[in-house]
Amino acid sequence: MSSTIGIFDSGLGGLTVLKELIKVAPYEDVIYVADTIHMPYGNRSVQEIVGYMKQIVSFLERMNVKAILVACNTSSALALNYIKNIVSLPIIGLIEPTARRISEEKRIKKIGVLATRATVSSLAYTLAIKRYSPDIQVIEKSAPLLVPFIENRVKKEVLIKALTIYLEPLVKAEIDTLILGCSHYPLYLKEISSILLEKYNKEIKIVDPAIYAVEELLTELKDIGITERGTGEIRFFTTGDAYEFSEKATVFISRPIKVKHINLREEGEIKIWHR
Ligand code: DGL
């Protein structure tokens, strides 16, 4: 059995989940797939997301991973239930573990979910949270500009303005908890916290689903007796430009990384080595 965990996202967002995994289990080997050629996922249909996820999952299976962590809320919301039925490996998304853990916190009454358009339209967070805690109110708000802002960099004033606008309806609805329902958004955690606290004068608990998903994955692996440890080796693959992804990801992951380009349509054939 391999000791590698497969992680994927449309781009840089899944690095927030990867970072959480490294923090808790630095010994795990990882293959990270960034499907940048199809990004942003947040504007795509269920059929498209299912199609991309099938290709990524089958690539990860060929790479012989022991489990898959879906580091993308949009894929977790739109495609995971379907993919689970056709994959024999343990596969964990971001939404279900979060909904389950939130139900254990009795003081949470009203939750705001900031997410991509596709995740919000699917109502996946609302449905999952209500299944565990029918009395909690959930308000979802899409923030379509944030993923392109993170991927392409944007001036601080523009970012703060957009975040302030996106957060306003959630603050007005008097949420006590905010779920960062897109794995890209924790990269703006500092800005989001300071807008809530300084601009809106609200102390709102901010939830990063990565924490619960990583915890659940490690527990599940232990429960089913998959205990092989790796050496903390991380391999990156992208369906887009390997040089570009490497340049951007290095900033967030704070270490030089090696990225390979893959064309998932051509059976995951490896094209170019970068560095
Ligand atoms: N980071 C992903 C998510 O959690 C995808 C964002 C996108 O590509 O739109 O939803």
Residues whose N, C-alpha, C, O or C-beta is under 5 A from the ligand:
A	BS01	DGL	D9 S10 G13 M39 P40 Y41 G42 A71 C72 N73 T74 T116 V147 G181 C182 S183 H184
